[in-house]
Amino acid sequence: MIRKGNKLTYFVIVGILVISGVNTVALSDFDNDGWLDIVTMDAFTEGFEVYKGGKGWQRVQDTGLPTRFRASPTDLKLADINNDGLVDIIGGAGEVLIYKNIGNFKFEQFQTIPGWYVSVKDMTDDGKEDIIITGQNISFYKNAAKDFEKIWSIEKRCAGVDAGKINQNQVFDIATICDDGIYILYDFNPALTKIGEALGGTPRGLTLADFNNDRRLDLACSSGIESQPGQIQVLIQD
């Protein structure tokens, strides 16, 4: 139950999936049948798993997705990278794995790029989704149709990353959480502006959203130490 103003909204559980070891999960309609499907990245089996939506979820076999990763999964994004009307998969697990949806729950490898975390946005306003990747570096890759082409890179070890129009000048900015603090790359130029201190522990996720309904993007990020409760920090634009 969620209270919004004076109204109460009730949610009903329609199904439960019990999946061990899931690090990341995302939902989209992969086959355009009107039902949301599920994709996970599993830390135990270290592979992608896809579940077809409907009245319940059924695991899909033989998707063409990898069943083994180089490292534990860290990030999972879904986007139509080639504008064919089918949702593709971008996952981070020691490297960023990009798999193209070719229909009927079949996927084929499109590109593999070094990194751990990824944000997908049309940064250049050309109708094609570009990507920002973090890990040992912060890198911007432009969608060149045949592949993602690296435009620039900064040597900076960072984790979660997101992009949005933070300073409201119609140009995308990039926010990321690093070992030593929280940074913004304004106008998606390769120049770092520190806006906050590190939380302690290992930096993890970051997202941009308007948390206080003032039509400006704010920032939430997380960090943690293995086997201990994590921390979440929210930064509101002043």
C-alpha positions in Angstrom: 0.0 0.0 0.0 1.3 3.5 -0.9 -0.2 6.8 0.2 -0.1 9.6 -2.3 -1.7 12.7 -0.9 -5.0 11.7 0.6 -5.3 8.6 -1.6 -4.2 5.1 -0.9 -2.9 2.9 -3.8 -3.0 -0.9 -3.3 -0.7 -3.4 -5.1 -1.5 -7.0 -5.4 1.1 -9.8 -5.8 0.4 -11.6 -9.0 3.4 -13.9 -9.0 6.7 -14.6 -7.3 9.9 -15.9 -9.0 12.4 -17.6 -6.7 15.8 -17.2 -8.3 19.0 -17.7 -6.3 22.0 -15.4 -6.7 20.5 -12.6 -8.8 22.6 -9.4 -8.8 20.7 -7.3 -11.3 17.2 -7.5 -12.8 15.4 -5.5 -15.5 12.0 -5.7 -17.3 11.0 -5.0 -20.8 8.7 -6.5 -23.5 11.3 -8.3 -25.6 8.9 -9.9 -28.0 6.4 -7.0 -28.3 3.4 -9.1 -27.2 2.3 -6.6 -24.6 3.6 -8.5 -21.6 6.7 -7.5 -19.6 9.5 -10.0 -19.7 12.4 -10.3 -17.1 16.1 -10.6 -17.6 18.5 -11.2 -14.8 22.3 -11.5 -14.3 23.1 -14.3 -11.9 26.1 -14.3 -9.6 25.9 -18.0 -8.9 25.6 -19.4 -12.4 27.2 -16.2 -13.7 25.0 -15.9 -16.7 22.0 -14.1 -18.1 18.5 -15.6 -17.6 15.4 -14.5 -19.5 11.8 -15.1 -18.4 8.9 -14.7 -20.8 6.0 -12.7 -19.3 2.3 -13.6 -19.4 0.2 -15.1 -16.7 3.3 -16.0 -14.8 6.9 -16.1 -16.1 8.5 -19.0 -17.9 12.3 -19.3 -18.3 13.4 -19.1 -21.9 16.1 -21.6 -23.0 18.8 -21.2 -25.7 18.7 -17.4 -25.9 22.2 -17.0 -27.2 23.2 -14.9 -24.2 26.3 -15.9 -22.3 26.1 -18.3 -19.4 29.4 -17.3 -17.9 30.8 -13.9 -17.0 34.3 -12.8 -16.3 33.3 -11.3 -12.9 30.2 -10.8 -10.7 27.5 -8.7 -12.4 27.3 -5.0 -11.6 24.9 -3.3 -14.0 22.1 -4.1 -16.4 20.5 -1.8 -18.9 17.9 -2.3 -21.7 17.6 -0.2 -24.8 16.9 -0.4 -28.5 20.4 0.3 -29.7 19.8 -0.2 -33.4 16.3 1.3 -33.8 14.7 -1.9 -35.0 11.9 -1.9 -32.5 13.4 -4.7 -30.4 14.9 -4.1 -27.0 18.5 -5.1 -26.6 20.6 -6.0 -23.5 23.6 -4.2 -22.1 25.2 -5.8 -19.0 28.3 -5.1 -16.9 30.3 -8.0 -15.4 34.0 -7.3 -15.6 33.3 -6.0 -19.1 30.2 -4.4 -20.8 28.4 -7.0 -22.9 26.1 -5.7 -25.6 23.7 -8.2 -27.1 21.3 -7.4 -29.9 17.7 -8.8 -29.9 17.1 -10.6 -33.2 13.5 -11.7 -32.3 11.8 -14.7 -30.7 13.9 -14.3 -27.6 17.1 -14.8 -29.5 20.1 -12.5 -29.0 23.4 -12.2 -30.7 26.6 -10.5 -29.6 27.0 -6.9 -30.8 30.0 -5.6 -29.0 32.1 -6.1 -25.8 33.8 -3.1 -24.2 36.0 -2.9 -21.0 34.1 -1.6 -18.0 31.7 -2.3 -15.2 28.8 0.2 -15.2 26.9 1.8 -18.1 24.4 4.5 -18.8 22.4 4.5 -22.1 21.2 7.9 -23.4 21.0 9.6 -26.8 23.7 12.1 -25.8 24.1 13.7 -29.2 20.3 14.0 -30.1 20.7 12.1 -33.3 18.0 9.5 -32.6 20.5 6.8 -31.6 21.3 5.6 -28.1 24.9 6.3 -27.0 26.6 4.8 -23.9 28.8 6.0 -21.1 30.9 3.3 -19.4 32.8 3.4 -16.1 35.3 1.1 -14.5 39.0 1.9 -14.6 38.0 4.8 -16.9 35.0 7.1 -17.7 34.4 6.8 -21.4 31.9 8.1 -23.9 30.9 5.9 -26.8 28.9 7.3 -29.7 26.5 5.0 -31.5 28.0 4.6 -35.0 25.4 2.1 -36.1 27.8 -0.7 -36.8 29.3 -0.4 -33.3 29.9 2.0 -30.5 32.9 4.2 -31.2 34.9 5.7 -28.3 35.0 9.5 -28.5 36.8 10.3 -25.3 38.0 8.7 -22.1 39.2 9.9 -18.6 41.5 7.7 -16.5 39.4 7.7 -13.3 38.2 4.6 -11.4 34.4 5.0 -10.9 31.3 2.9 -10.5 27.6 3.8 -11.0 26.9 6.4 -13.8 23.9 8.2 -15.2 23.3 11.0 -17.6 20.7 13.8 -17.7 20.3 17.5 -18.2 21.3 18.5 -14.6 22.0 22.2 -15.3 18.9 22.6 -17.6 20.8 23.9 -20.6 19.5 21.2 -23.0 22.9 19.5 -23.0 23.4 16.2 -21.2 25.6 16.0 -18.2 27.2 12.9 -16.7 27.2 12.0 -13.0 29.3 9.2 -11.4 30.4 7.9 -8.0 34.1 7.2 -7.6 36.4 5.9 -4.9 37.1 9.5 -3.7 33.8 11.3 -4.3 30.9 12.1 -6.5 31.5 13.9 -9.8 29.7 15.6 -12.6 31.0 16.0 -16.1 29.0 19.0 -17.3 27.9 19.2 -21.0 29.3 15.6 -21.2 32.8 17.1 -21.7 35.8 15.1 -20.3 36.3 17.4 -17.3 35.5 16.4 -13.7 33.7 18.6 -11.1 33.5 17.2 -7.6 30.1 17.8 -5.9 30.3 15.4 -2.9 32.4 13.2 -0.8 32.7 9.4 -0.9 30.4 7.5 1.4 33.0 5.0 2.4 33.2 1.4 1.3 33.0 0.3 -2.3 31.1 2.8 -4.6 28.2 1.1 -6.4 25.1 2.5 -8.1 24.0 6.0 -9.0 20.8 7.4 -10.5 19.5 10.8 -11.5 15.9 11.8 -10.8 13.7 14.7 -9.6 13.2 13.6 -6.0 11.5 16.8 -4.7 9.3 17.6 -7.7 11.0 21.0 -8.5 11.7 20.0 -12.1 15.4 19.7 -11.5 17.5 16.5 -11.5 18.8 15.3 -8.1 21.2 12.4 -7.4 21.1 9.2 -5.4 24.1 6.9 -5.0 25.0 3.9 -3.0 28.1 2.2 -1.5 28.8 -0.7 0.8 31.2 -3.1 2.4 30.8 -6.8 1.7 28.5 -8.6 4.2 27.6 -5.2 5.9 24.6 -2.9 5.4 25.0 -0.5 2.5 24.6 3.2 2.5 22.5 5.5 0.2 23.2 9.2 -0.1 20.8 11.6 -1.8 22.0 15.0 -3.1 19.3 17.6 -3.8 20.0 20.6 -6.1 20.2 23.7 -4.0 
